[in-house]
Amino acid sequence: MNTTPSKTTTPDETAAADAAATKDTDTKDALGTSSKADDSATASDDLATRPEGDDGIADEDLEPDPFERARHGVGAGAAAVVSAALGVVALTGAWSGRVAAERETLIGQIKTSGGGSAAQQISEIYGDAWHTTALVNGVFALLALLVGVVVLVRPAFGAPADRPQPAWVRAVALAGVALGVLGVLISAGMYFDLFASLPSAGTPAGG
């Protein structure tokens, strides 16, 4: 029967193998350390060349600010509401118009207290107060018209906005313009006695 003698490892060969394994490990560690150092240097260079305040997130990647969206069109909306309110005041009358009319009535009474014809009393006491009320209402109507027009044409001037004007702002501004135009027409008709003329004094009986 044939027998094959087993291979015997000498101490010198074992020491050489251990030295080779240790050298391979040191080489791998050195390569890994060098790679990490290169990566760190590259990242440092990127940070150094990045503009100040740039955190690497694009503006389009950020979600829109809800507060910024809510503030959009606030000024135009407020002006549109003011226009509509002025138009309503022009049609219904304001306390300033009543005060001015009462003042004209008092002045007319003072002027005619010493005597005067019936036509003069009608003109001084009633006509002037009527015309003053129409004038005050016309001023409110004109303001409503101007404010509404400014709100509507504002987007066409200045820097272009990133978002269009809200629809409700245009609707309210259009309402203010319509009320303003109507108020101007009514006030003009009242001032020039187009809708109703001043009362006239009748001829005295037996005259």
Solvent accessible surface area in square Angstrom, and as a share of the most:
residue,aa,sasa,rsa
1,M,221,0.99
2,N,155,0.79
3,T,109,0.63
4,T,128,0.74
5,P,119,0.75
6,S,101,0.65
7,K,188,0.80
8,T,110,0.64
9,T,83,0.48
10,T,64,0.37
11,P,110,0.69
12,D,116,0.60
13,E,96,0.43
14,T,66,0.39
15,A,62,0.48
16,A,63,0.49
17,A,62,0.48
18,D,85,0.44
19,A,64,0.49
20,A,57,0.44
21,A,59,0.46
22,T,81,0.47
23,K,145,0.61
24,D,81,0.42
25,T,75,0.43
26,D,84,0.43
27,T,70,0.40
28,K,145,0.61
29,D,87,0.45
30,A,62,0.48
31,L,120,0.60
32,G,31,0.30
33,T,93,0.54
34,S,56,0.36
35,S,62,0.40
36,K,148,0.63
37,A,58,0.45
38,D,86,0.44
39,D,92,0.48
40,S,70,0.45
41,A,54,0.42
42,T,79,0.46
43,A,51,0.40
44,S,64,0.41
45,D,86,0.45
46,D,74,0.38
47,L,119,0.59
48,A,85,0.66
49,T,112,0.65
50,R,92,0.33
51,P,93,0.59
52,E,181,0.81
53,G,79,0.76
54,D,64,0.33
55,D,100,0.52
56,G,55,0.53
57,I,91,0.46
58,A,40,0.31
59,D,121,0.63
60,E,146,0.65
61,D,104,0.54
62,L,106,0.53
63,E,159,0.72
64,P,87,0.55
65,D,71,0.37
66,P,94,0.59
67,F,144,0.60
68,E,85,0.38
69,R,139,0.51
70,A,75,0.58
71,R,141,0.51
72,H,55,0.25
73,G,19,0.18
74,V,89,0.51
75,G,55,0.53
76,A,29,0.22
77,G,2,0.02
78,A,55,0.42
79,A,31,0.24
80,A,0,0.00
81,V,80,0.46
82,V,76,0.44
83,S,0,0.00
84,A,21,0.16
85,A,51,0.40
86,L,32,0.16
87,G,0,0.00
88,V,76,0.44
89,V,47,0.27
90,A,5,0.04
91,L,67,0.34
92,T,105,0.61
93,G,24,0.23
94,A,13,0.10
95,W,176,0.62
96,S,37,0.24
97,G,1,0.01
98,R,143,0.52
99,V,81,0.47
100,A,27,0.21
101,A,15,0.12
102,E,119,0.53
103,R,150,0.55
104,E,41,0.18
105,T,37,0.21
106,L,104,0.52
107,I,52,0.27
108,G,1,0.01
109,Q,89,0.39
110,I,113,0.57
111,K,122,0.52
112,T,12,0.07
113,S,95,0.61
114,G,83,0.80
115,G,48,0.46
116,G,38,0.37
117,S,67,0.43
118,A,54,0.42
119,A,64,0.49
120,Q,80,0.36
121,Q,71,0.32
122,I,40,0.20
123,S,48,0.31
124,E,35,0.16
125,I,52,0.26
126,Y,103,0.39
127,G,1,0.01
128,D,46,0.24
129,A,13,0.10
130,W,76,0.27
131,H,43,0.19
132,T,27,0.16
133,T,36,0.21
134,A,1,0.01
135,L,104,0.51
136,V,29,0.17
137,N,14,0.07
138,G,16,0.15
139,V,78,0.45
140,F,48,0.20
141,A,0,0.00
142,L,89,0.44
143,L,81,0.40
144,A,0,0.00
145,L,40,0.20
146,L,96,0.48
147,V,41,0.24
148,G,0,0.00
149,V,61,0.35
150,V,91,0.52
151,V,6,0.03
152,L,54,0.27
153,V,66,0.38
154,R,129,0.47
155,P,75,0.47
156,A,86,0.66
157,F,133,0.55
158,G,65,0.63
159,A,90,0.70
160,P,127,0.80
161,A,74,0.58
162,D,121,0.62
163,R,85,0.31
164,P,115,0.72
165,Q,27,0.12
166,P,33,0.21
167,A,69,0.54
168,W,136,0.48
169,V,0,0.00
170,R,98,0.36
171,A,59,0.46
172,V,42,0.24
173,A,0,0.00
174,L,102,0.51
175,A,46,0.36
176,G,0,0.00
177,V,27,0.15
178,A,62,0.48
179,L,44,0.22
180,G,0,0.00
181,V,64,0.37
182,L,85,0.42
183,G,0,0.00
184,V,50,0.29
185,L,111,0.55
186,I,66,0.33
187,S,7,0.05
188,A,42,0.32
189,G,2,0.01
190,M,36,0.16
191,Y,89,0.34
192,F,136,0.57
193,D,41,0.21
194,L,131,0.65
195,F,133,0.55
196,A,58,0.45
197,S,92,0.59
198,L,52,0.26
199,P,78,0.49
200,S,103,0.67
201,A,50,0.39
202,G,65,0.62
203,T,119,0.69
204,P,103,0.64
205,A,110,0.85
206,G,89,0.86
207,G,95,0.91
